[in-house]
Amino acid sequence: MSVADASREFALSPADNARLANLCGPLDENLRLLEARLDVQIRRRGDSFQVLGARADNAEETLRELFALAEREEVTPERVHLALREQES
């Protein structure tokens, strides 16, 4: 498997629909933002995620971090940008 074909599959638990909705944002806006910034594809069914692309591991790490954050605050597009910047440094 080449780096471009890298894939990660994982579940975020606990499976909390309100927290998952907060993570993903309205109309999955936060997921689309991660896809654009990291050049990956994100597929989600419930609490199960599949990330495809060379930076799939970065996307998984960011999603896990934002999911933890979603328990106590709103995950906005600005917060997603901040998490990505923190990860890059």
N, C-alpha and C positions, 0 to 999 in steps of 0.2 A: 504494500500500500504506500503510495507516495504521500508527501506532506500535504499536497493539495487535496487529497482524499481523506484527510484525517477526520475522524468522527468520534464524538463522545456521547454516551447515553447515560443518563442519571435521573434520579428522582429527587425532588426537594421535599423533605419531610420536617415537621408533620404536614400532611396534606390538608391545608387550610385554604378554602376557596377565597375568602376575603383577602388573605395575605398574598395568594397567587395573583388575584386581580390587581392588587396594589403593585406588585412586582412588574406585571406585564404592562400596566397602564391602559388608558382608554384605547380601545381598538388595537391593542398590542403595540402601542406607540413606543414603549420602552424597548421591547424586543426588536422592533424595526431599527431603532437607533443603534442598538448593539450590533445588529447585522451590518449596517452601513459602516460603522466605525471600525469593526474588526474584520470585515469582509468574510462573514460566515453566514450560514443558513441556520435558522433556529426553527425547529418543529416542536410543537407542544401538544400533548393530550393529557389533560388533568395536571397531575404533578410530575408527569414524565416528560423529559426533555431529550431531544436529539439535536446535537450541534454538529454541523458539517463545515469543514474548511481548515485551512492551515493553522488558524489561531483558535481552534475549537477549545483548547485547554484554557486559554485566556478568557474566552466567553463563559466557560463553565465556572471558573473562579469568580468572575464578576457577577454572574447570576447568583451564585451561592452567597456572596457578600451582600448583594442587594436584597436577597430573600431574608437574610438575618435582619437587615435594617427594616424591612417591610413590617416586621412585628411591632415596631415602636414609632415609625414615622412614615409619612407619605413618600413614595418613590416617584419623584418628578423627573422629567427629562434633564433638568439641571443637575439633579443628584446622580443620574446615570453618567453624565459628562464628567462630573467630579470623580466618581469611582473609576472611570477609565483613565483619567489623568493621574490619579493616585497610583494606579496599577503600572502605568508607563514609567513612573519615576522610581 
